[in-house]
Amino acid sequence: MSDRLVNQLAVERERLGWSQSRMAAAAGISRQSYAAIEAGRSVPSTEVALRLSVALGRPVSELFSLPDQPAERRAAVWAGATVPVPGRRVRLTRIGGRWIAHPCDEGHRPEGPADGVVEGIDRSEVAVRLFSDTPAPSALAVVGCDPAFGIVAEGLRREHGIEVSWSQGGSRAALVALARGEAHLIGTHLRDADSGEWNGPWVRRLVPFPCTRFSFAVWEQGLLSRPDPGHRIGGVGDLADGRARLLNREEGSGSRALLDEALAEAGVDPSGVEGYATTAQGHLSVADGIASGAADAGVATRAAGISRALDFLPLREEAYELVVPDHFLDLPAVDALLGLLRRAGIRAQVEALGGYDATKMGKVVS
């Protein structure tokens, strides 16, 4: 490779699934000339560099750099539910003309790839020091709490080369993130107490622009507990008076709302429930806490319980939906996602987790 210039052309080309011939045609040069540039044997002219930038949809500064160039910094809007701290690993996604930084070590995906680390903090913005070898760019930012979405994210990567920045977040927090422009789409399962309708009233209440809702699945939620007789939970009444330790979800999550409704119906005062003030990020985090013995019970999906061999006491079925702003419906990554959801193979993969009915997956919710 040339000691004068380092490039990311191979990474970007493979992300799009393009051949060297197609890249050469996009830049208006011969395949041999392009191959030499990608291999670092030749330095492109300004015109060719700009042509490659347009073809790939990436700034020239992200495609080419000097080998001894100091680490690049990038300003981004912080999108994590937690307070940013220096050294935190982040994944960057371009949304609406802004870089959005999502922390990539939130519980369910500690091994996720990172573009860089937080180096400076200024209110809601962070300065990110980029790694010299960054992963393929994130094309889609998603916030939600359903572990089954990992099947979809992997499908997008495998079949379309689309990288997804997938962040854990309860339903209300996800809708707030969507309203702030911090995600391309989100997942939610919130029931409106007045109308009994799922998700629609909450979307209209919290998001200030038109959105379209797509069905993901109807799932079962309930109480998880360890299967041994000494810790089996027979109902929410067993949480009263500290008889069992609860691992709760964060306020604003659909699981927390379900628990509160169940406690009220059973006449159980939350102040008497040991562990009510605890919070876990996501269904698998609840299941992990119970399986490890850190808690005796918690509300999560049947699939989360199955994955950790826990007992499951059903409370109700819920509609988990994906919410997409109408101004993102034409994005190629969103179109690829919706196409994937409508395939029988993906539905079968999700239903195999247990407790899911994905019959209407990918259909518009009226």
C-alpha positions in Angstrom: 0.0 0.0 0.0 1.2 3.5 -0.7 2.9 5.3 2.2 1.3 8.5 0.9 -2.4 7.7 1.2 -4.7 5.2 3.1 -8.1 4.4 1.7 -11.3 2.7 2.7 -12.4 1.8 -0.8 -12.5 -1.9 -0.4 -14.6 -1.7 2.8 -17.1 0.7 1.1 -17.2 -1.3 -2.1 -17.9 -4.6 -0.2 -20.6 -2.9 1.8 -22.5 -2.2 -1.4 -21.7 -5.6 -2.9 -20.0 -3.9 -5.9 -17.3 -5.3 -8.1 -14.2 -3.4 -9.0 -15.5 -3.0 -12.5 -18.6 -1.3 -11.2 -16.6 1.0 -9.0 -14.4 1.9 -11.9 -17.4 2.7 -14.1 -18.9 4.9 -11.3 -15.6 6.9 -11.2 -15.2 7.0 -15.0 -11.8 5.2 -15.0 -10.5 1.9 -16.1 -10.8 -1.2 -13.8 -7.0 -1.4 -13.8 -6.7 2.2 -12.6 -9.3 1.7 -9.9 -7.6 -1.5 -8.7 -4.4 0.3 -8.3 -6.0 3.0 -6.3 -7.8 0.6 -4.0 -4.6 -1.4 -3.5 -2.7 1.8 -2.6 -0.4 1.6 -5.6 -1.7 4.8 -7.1 -3.0 8.1 -5.7 -6.3 9.4 -7.3 -6.6 12.8 -8.8 -8.9 15.3 -7.1 -11.5 14.7 -9.8 -11.4 10.9 -9.4 -11.5 11.2 -5.6 -14.6 13.4 -5.8 -16.3 11.0 -8.3 -15.6 8.1 -5.9 -17.1 10.1 -3.1 -20.3 10.8 -5.0 -20.6 7.1 -6.1 -20.1 5.8 -2.5 -22.1 8.5 -0.8 -19.2 9.2 1.6 -17.1 12.3 2.1 -13.6 12.3 0.6 -12.1 12.7 4.1 -13.7 9.4 5.1 -12.4 7.6 2.0 -8.8 8.8 2.0 -6.4 9.8 4.7 -2.7 10.3 5.3 -0.9 7.4 7.1 0.5 9.6 9.8 -2.6 11.7 10.1 -3.8 12.2 13.7 -6.9 10.4 14.7 -10.0 12.0 13.2 -12.6 13.6 15.5 -16.3 13.9 14.8 -19.0 15.9 16.5 -22.2 13.9 17.1 -25.4 14.1 19.0 -25.5 11.8 22.0 -28.4 9.4 21.8 -27.8 7.1 24.8 -30.2 6.8 27.7 -27.3 7.1 30.0 -25.0 10.1 30.6 -22.0 10.1 28.2 -18.6 9.6 29.8 -15.1 9.8 28.2 -14.0 6.5 26.8 -17.5 5.2 26.0 -17.6 3.1 22.8 -20.1 4.5 20.2 -21.6 3.6 16.8 -22.2 6.5 14.5 -25.1 6.8 12.1 -25.9 9.7 9.8 -29.6 10.8 10.3 -31.1 13.9 8.8 -27.8 15.6 8.2 -26.4 15.0 11.7 -24.1 12.3 13.1 -25.8 10.4 15.9 -23.8 8.6 18.5 -25.4 5.5 20.1 -23.4 3.7 22.8 -22.7 0.2 21.6 -22.1 -1.6 24.9 -25.6 -1.4 26.5 -26.3 -4.8 28.0 -27.6 -7.0 25.2 -24.8 -6.3 22.6 -21.5 -5.7 24.5 -19.6 -7.1 21.6 -21.0 -4.7 19.0 -18.6 -2.9 16.6 -17.7 0.7 17.4 -16.6 3.6 15.2 -14.7 5.3 18.1 -14.8 6.5 21.7 -16.2 9.6 23.4 -13.4 12.0 24.0 -15.2 15.3 24.9 -18.7 16.2 26.1 -20.5 19.5 25.5 -24.1 19.2 26.7 -26.0 17.0 24.2 -23.0 16.7 21.8 -19.9 14.5 22.1 -16.6 14.6 20.3 -15.8 11.1 19.0 -12.2 10.0 18.4 -12.5 7.6 15.4 -10.6 4.4 15.2 -8.2 4.1 12.4 -10.0 0.9 11.2 -13.7 1.6 11.5 -16.4 -1.1 10.8 -18.6 -0.8 7.8 -20.8 2.3 8.2 -24.1 2.0 9.9 -26.9 2.7 7.5 -29.9 2.2 9.8 -30.4 3.2 13.4 -33.0 1.3 15.4 -34.1 1.6 19.0 -36.2 -1.1 20.6 -36.4 -3.8 23.2 -37.2 -7.0 21.3 -34.3 -9.4 21.2 -35.9 -11.0 18.1 -34.9 -7.9 16.0 -31.4 -9.3 16.0 -32.6 -11.9 13.5 -33.7 -9.1 11.2 -30.5 -7.1 11.7 -28.4 -10.1 10.8 -30.5 -10.8 7.7 -30.0 -7.2 6.5 -26.2 -7.5 7.0 -26.0 -10.9 5.3 -28.3 -10.4 2.3 -28.0 -6.6 1.7 -24.7 -5.6 3.3 -26.7 -3.1 5.5 -25.2 -2.4 8.9 -27.7 -1.7 11.7 -27.0 0.3 14.8 -29.4 -1.3 17.1 -29.8 0.3 20.6 -31.7 -1.1 23.6 -34.6 1.1 24.8 -38.0 0.9 26.4 -41.0 1.9 24.3 -41.5 5.4 25.5 -37.8 6.2 25.4 -37.7 4.8 21.9 -40.5 7.1 20.8 -38.8 10.1 22.3 -35.6 9.2 20.5 -37.6 9.0 17.2 -39.1 12.4 17.9 -35.6 13.9 18.4 -34.4 12.5 15.2 -32.0 9.9 16.8 -33.3 6.9 15.0 -34.7 5.8 11.6 -37.3 3.6 13.2 -38.2 2.2 16.6 -40.1 -0.7 18.2 -42.8 -0.1 20.8 -45.5 -2.0 22.7 -47.5 0.5 24.7 -51.2 0.2 25.4 -53.3 3.3 25.7 -55.3 3.0 29.0 -58.3 5.1 27.7 -58.9 3.5 24.3 -57.2 0.1 24.8 -55.5 0.7 21.4 -51.9 -0.4 21.0 -49.2 2.1 20.2 -51.1 4.5 17.9 -52.2 7.0 20.6 -48.6 7.0 22.0 -47.1 7.7 18.6 -49.5 10.6 18.0 -48.8 11.9 21.5 -45.0 11.8 21.4 -43.9 12.1 17.8 -44.6 15.5 16.1 -44.5 14.2 12.5 -46.4 11.6 10.4 -45.3 8.0 10.9 -46.4 4.6 9.6 -46.7 1.6 11.9 -45.7 -1.9 10.7 -46.6 -5.0 12.6 -43.6 -7.0 13.9 -45.3 -9.6 16.0 -47.9 -10.3 18.7 -45.9 -11.7 21.7 -46.7 -13.1 25.1 -45.5 -11.2 28.2 -45.6 -12.5 31.7 -43.8 -13.2 34.9 -40.5 -15.1 34.8 -39.2 -17.2 37.7 -36.7 -20.0 38.3 -38.2 -23.4 37.9 -37.2 -24.8 41.3 -40.1 -25.1 43.7 -38.6 -22.7 46.3 -38.6 -19.8 43.8 -41.6 -20.5 41.5 -44.0 -17.6 41.2 -47.7 -18.3 41.2 -48.9 -14.7 40.4 -48.2 -11.0 41.0 -49.6 -11.5 44.5 -46.4 -13.4 45.4 -44.5 -10.1 45.0 -46.3 -8.5 47.9 -44.7 -7.9 51.2 -41.2 -8.7 50.0 -42.0 -12.4 49.5 -40.0 -12.4 46.3 -37.3 -10.2 44.8 -38.3 -8.4 41.7 -36.1 -7.2 38.8 -38.1 -4.4 37.2 -37.8 -2.6 33.9 -37.3 1.1 33.5 -40.1 3.6 33.8 -41.7 4.2 30.4 -41.2 0.6 29.2 -44.1 -1.5 28.1 -43.1 -4.2 30.6 -43.1 -1.8 33.5 -46.6 -0.6 32.4 -47.9 -4.1 32.3 -46.5 -4.9 35.8 -48.1 -1.7 37.2 -51.5 -2.7 35.7 -51.2 -6.2 37.1 -50.2 -5.0 40.6 -53.1 -2.6 40.6 -55.6 -5.3 39.6 -54.2 -7.6 42.3 -54.4 -4.8 45.0 -50.6 -5.0 45.6 -48.9 -1.8 46.7 -45.6 -1.3 44.7 -43.9 0.1 47.8 -44.2 -3.3 49.4 -42.5 -5.1 46.4 -38.9 -5.8 47.1 -36.8 -4.7 44.0 -39.6 -2.5 42.5 -37.1 0.4 42.2 -34.6 -1.8 40.2 -34.2 -1.4 36.5 -33.0 -3.7 33.8 -32.4 -2.8 30.1 -34.4 -5.2 28.0 -36.1 -8.6 28.3 -32.9 -10.7 28.2 -31.4 -8.6 31.0 -34.4 -9.5 33.2 -34.1 -13.2 32.3 -30.4 -13.1 33.0 -30.9 -11.5 36.4 -33.4 -14.2 37.4 -31.4 -17.1 36.1 -28.3 -15.9 38.0 -30.3 -15.7 41.3 -30.0 -11.9 41.6 -33.8 -11.7 41.6 -36.7 -14.1 41.8 -39.1 -12.6 39.3 -39.6 -10.1 36.5 -41.8 -9.3 33.6 -40.5 -10.2 30.1 -41.4 -12.1 27.0 -42.0 -15.9 26.9 -39.1 -16.1 24.4 -36.7 -14.5 27.0 -37.8 -17.1 29.5 -37.4 -20.0 27.2 -33.9 -18.8 26.3 -32.8 -19.1 30.0 -34.9 -22.1 30.8 -37.2 -20.2 33.2 -40.8 -20.7 34.2 -43.3 -18.4 32.5 -46.6 -17.2 33.9 -48.5 -15.4 31.1 -50.1 -12.0 31.8 -51.2 -10.9 28.3 -50.5 -10.8 24.6 -49.2 -7.5 23.2 -48.7 -5.9 19.8 -45.0 -5.1 19.2 -44.8 -2.7 16.2 -42.1 -0.9 14.3 -42.7 2.9 13.8 -41.1 4.6 10.7 -41.3 8.3 10.1 -42.9 8.9 6.7 -39.9 10.9 5.5 -37.7 7.8 5.9 -40.0 5.4 4.0 -38.1 5.9 0.8 -34.7 5.1 2.3 -33.1 2.0 0.6 -32.2 0.5 3.9 -35.8 0.9 5.2 -37.2 -0.6 2.0 -34.8 -3.6 2.4 -35.9 -4.0 6.0 -39.6 -4.1 5.1 -39.0 -6.5 2.3 -37.2 -8.8 4.7 -40.0 -8.7 7.2 -42.5 -9.9 4.6 -40.6 -13.1 3.9 -41.9 -16.4 5.4 -38.4 -17.4 6.4 -37.9 -14.5 8.8 -41.3 -15.0 10.3 -40.5 -18.6 10.9 -37.2 -17.7 12.6 -38.9 -15.3 15.0 -41.8 -17.7 15.8 -39.3 -20.4 16.6 -38.1 -18.4 19.6 -41.4 -19.1 21.3 -44.4 -16.9 22.3 -44.5 -15.0 19.0 -47.2 -14.8 16.4 -45.6 -13.2 13.3 -48.5 -13.8 10.9 -48.8 -10.1 10.1 -45.1 -9.2 10.2 -44.3 -6.3 7.8 -47.9 -5.3 7.2 -49.1 -1.7 7.7 -51.1 -1.2 10.9 -54.2 0.9 10.1 
